[in-house]
Amino acid sequence: MIQFLGRGVAGLALLLVSYIAVGGVVSAFGAPHPRGQMVEIEPGRSLRLVCEGPKSDRPTVWLEAGAFGFAADWGGTQEALTAAGWRSCAYDRAGMGFSPKGPSPRDGVAIVEDFEKLVDLSGEPGPFILVGHSMAGLRMREYAGRHPDKILGLVLVDAATPEAALDPRMRGFVTKFASISKWAARGASLGLYKPLIYTRLGDKIDLPPAAKAEKRWAFANGRHNRTAAEEVGLWAQASDQAAKQPQFDPKWPVAVVTAGPVAGREDRKAMQAAPAKASRHGLVDHVEAATHTLLIGRRFADHIVRAVAFVAEAAKKG
């Protein structure tokens, strides 16, 4: 019996090693060449920046990804913005995607301080339209509070707000998400996701080919996932930090784009829509057919493009 169990354990171990080895080969074969450029934000530290679209008299659109996200997440949106004549910039936060790791802790202030340096060194003229997805709603509040002179308007895409963190249900979600994120980081660090990069798990957004390759690579990358888990673990702290900044100036146009049905989620939708309702020029677009991840992909990118156009036009009139 012991001998039988020993053989079984050895067989499982061999199977696991083979699984990881095959995944490593698949991942190495599909390793992408990163788009964009590396921008040195301080001596010895750089961030990956991807700017697309024509330079014109239109404002530049800055895109901030949510939890576990980086520049690749915006591939479909940037494609649509470029087609509509907008210039947009997305980037990889420190330790995410192709950006080297930055100093800990990776809380909201640390992330926004990096973003400030990147914006200043990018050569892109302001003021800007800021677009944030999911957890990036906190970064929008932090940056806007610190640099009101650089804000033309904002687009919040199924985004979190500091006020939402006061809701017990939201606090419970954040706690569970932080726990799941830690396990996800462990799995990626062990190489367990590499054989899965070409499944739907590798890209749940619906991205163009180049961005899809980057997203699949990051999905299985240990460093990327460990940094993401650290960021999620500091969600509550980042929310508190953002809440110390003033709410968005009512004169700034704010468009809110949310995913999923309204029925049964009225309270959550109301919290998300609040920044647009508080603006003198607000727009709320509930995309009921979309999911949280698909909302920023090619299928629904036109909603974000229309929101950007609304903000720019409202700012121009105002």
N, C-alpha and C positions, 0 to 999 in steps of 0.2 A: 504493500500500500504506500509506504513512504517512498519507495523507488518510483512508483507510478506518479505520485504527486511531484517528485523531483523532476521527472521527465516533462510533466505538464508545465511546471514553472519555467523550466529551461526552454521549452517550446514557445511559451508566451513571450519570454524575454527575447528570443531570437526573432519572433514575429515583430515585436515592437522595434527592435534595432533595424530590421529590414525595412519596416514602414518608414522610420525616420530617415534611413539612408536613401531610400527611393525619393522621399520628399525633398531631401537635400539636392539630389541630382536634378529633379524637376525644377526646384527653385533656382538653382544656379543657371540652368539652361534658359530660364525665362527672366533672368535679372535684367531690368530695363536700364536704358541710358536716360538719366534724369533730364527733363526739360528745364528751361530757364537758366538762371545763373546763380552763383554763390555771391552773396554780398557780405563783406566783413563789417560787422556792426561794432566791433571793438577788437583790439589786438588779440589775435589768436582765436576769435570766435566769429563764425559766419552763419547766415541763414539762407536757405534756398528760396529764391524769388522767381515767380512765373508771371510775367506781364504780357498780355496779348491785346490785340486790337489797335486801331489807328489813333495816333495822337491828334487831337483837334481842340476846338474851343469848349468841348463838352468836359464835364468833370470826370476825373478818374474814379473808378469804382474799386474800393478795397474789399476783399472777401476774406472773412475769418471763419475757419472751419470749427466744427463742434468737437465733442469728445471723440478720441481715436481718429480724428480727421486731420487732413493736411491739404496741401495745394491740389493734389490729384482729385480730391472730392469735388472740386469746383470745375473739373474739366468740361462737363456738359454745359454748365452755366456760362463759362468763359467762351465756349464755342458759340453759344446763342447770343451772348453780348457782342462778340466780335462781328457776327453776321448783321447785327442791328446797328453797328457803327460805334459801339462803346469801347473804351479802353478799360481794362480791368487788371488787377494784380491780386494774386493769391500767394501764400507762402507756407513754408513748413516751420512750425514752432520749434524751439530748441529741443533736440532729442527725438523729434518726430520726422517721419519721412527721411529726407536726405540731409537734414540739418544736424550737425553734431550736437551732442548733449550739452546743456547749459548747467549752471550751478543750481543746486537745490536750496530751498523748496521751489517747486514749479507752481506757485500760487498765482492768483490773478494779477497782482502787482508786478511780479517778475515777468510774466508773459507780456503785459502791456508795455513795460519798460523796454523790452526787446523790440516790440512792434514800433514804438516811438522812434527808436534808432533806425530801424529799417526804413520807415516812411521818410525820415529826414535824409537818408542816404540814397534813396531810390531815384531821386531826380524827378519824381512825379509832382507836378504843381497842385496845390490845393486851392480852395477847400475841396473836400472829398465827399463822396457818398459811401457810407459804410454799410456793408451787408454782412450779417452774422447769422449762422445757423446753430440751433440747439444751444449748447452751453456757451457758445460765443456771444450770446446775448449779454452775458455778464461782462465780456471784454468790451463790447460796444459802450456800455454804461461807463466803465472805467476810463476808456480812452476819451470819450466825449466830455466827461467831467474834467479831465486834465487838459484837454485841448479844444475848447469850444470854438476857437477861431478857425479851426481846420474842418469844421463840420458844416456841410451843406444840407445834409439830410441822412436818414437812415432807413434801411430795410431789414426787418427782423423776420427771419425765416424759421418758423416753428421753434422760436427761440425762448430760452429761459429768461426770467427777470429776477432781480434781487427780491422783489416783493413776493414772488411765488414761493420762495424758500421758507416763508413764514407759515405756509400751509402744512399741517401735519402730514398730509398724504404725500406732498412733495418731499418732505424731509425723509419719510420712509422710503420713497423711491430712490433717493440719492444714496441712502445707506446701503440698500440692496445692490444698487448699481456699482458702488465702490467695491463691495465684496466680490461681485461677479467679475469686475475688471481685474482684480488681483489674480483670480484663477485663470482668466484669459491670458494675462501676462506670463504666468507660469507655463501654461500650455505652449505659448509661442516660443518661450525661452528653451523649452525641451525639443522644439522642432516638430511638434505634433500637428501643426497646421499646414506645413509645407506641401504635403500630398493633396491638400484641399484647395490650393490656390486657383485651380481652373474650374472649381465648382461655383455655384451661385454665391457661396460664402465669401469668395474672393472679391466680388464686386456686387453689392446689393443696391448700388446707386444707379446703374445704367450709364456707364461712362464711355467716351470715345476711346479708340484703341490705345493711344499713348498713355492717357491717364489711367485707363483700365489696367495696363501692365504695371504701372507704379502702385496702384491700389492693391493689386494682388500680392506684389512683393511686400508691401508694408503689413498686410494682413498676417503674414507669417513671420515677420521680423521681430525678434525678441526685444531689442532696444526700443523700437517704436512702441510696442505694446506695454513695456514696463513704464515708459514715460507717460503714456496715456493713462495708465492705472494710477500713477502718482498724481496727475492732474485731477482725475475724477475723485480721488481720495481727499483732495483739497477743495472740492466743490463748495462746501459750506463756508469755508474760510474765504474763498474767492467771492462768494455771494455777499458776505458781510463787508468785504472790502469795496465791492461795487456799490453797495447800499449807502456807503459814506459819501459817494459822489452825488451831486444834485440830479434830480430827474431831468429828462431831456427838455431843453428849452422849447416852450410851446410854439415858437416861431419856426422851428425845424420841421420840415415835412417828414412824417414817419409812415411807412407802409409796413403792414404786418401781413405775412403770408403763412397760413397754417396748413397742416396736413390732417386728413381724416374727417369723419363726419362730426357734425355739431351735436346732433341728438345724443343725449346721455353724457356729454362732455361739456356742458354749457359753462360750468364754473371755470374749468381749465381754459376754455376758449376765451372767456371774458378776461382772465388774467393776462393771456397772451396779447389780446387786442387792446389792453389798457393804454400802452404808450401811443398808439394811433388815435385813440379816443381823446387823449389829453392834448394832442397836437391841433393847431389851428388848421392844418392841412393833413388830415389823416386818411389812410386807406386800409381797409381790412378785406382780405381775400382768403376765404376758407376753401381750400382745394380738397374736396371730400374724397376724390378718387385716389389721392396720393397717400403714400406712407411717409413716415418721418425721413427715411433715407432716399426714397425715390423722388421726393420733392425737389432735390437739388440736381437731379440727373437730367438726361436729355428729354425725357418724356414730358416733364413739367417745367422745364427751364423758362418757357415763354412767360409763365406767371411772374418769375423773378425779373425778367427783362421789362415787363409792363410796370412792375412796381418801381424799378429804377427810373423808368421814363416818367412815371407819375411824380416821383420825388424831385427830379430835375426840373420838370415843368412848373411844379408848385413853387419851388425855390426861386425860379426865374420870375414868376409873377409876383411873388412876395417881395 
